[in-house]
Amino acid sequence: MANPSKILLEVMYKADYCLPCFYMDETVLQVLPKYEDKVEYRRVDFMRSPGKKRFLELSYSLFGKEAVHQSARVAPVPSLFINGELVFDAIPPIFELEEAIEEALEENGNQ
């Protein structure tokens, strides 16, 4: 994470034609202005080279390396991770996303 005083939000994102991915991203973008100085946001485009590595890292953290490679267990798409932990595997209502961000900020000592 680039700035340790901020929490990191990451959305697993396949492509613009993936409507659930698009709307997950849009939901996060709606709440970001409220937390701009406290949150770092990354869209993990796992179909592109830089995002592939991060997608695998997060998948390993969920299921282990063996399950990823032998059983094709991977992070849900779309999904939202906060500080490397899976928080939502479906598009959350804005109030739930804000609650999750607030909780992560408190855990990080940023409240």
Buried (B, 14 or more C-beta within 10 A) or exposed (E): EEEEEBBBBBBBBBEEEBEBBBEBBEBBEEBBEEBEEBBBBBBBBBEEEEBEEBBBEBBBBBBEEEBBEEEEBBBBBBBBBBBEEBBBBEBBEEEEBBEBBBBBBEEBEBE
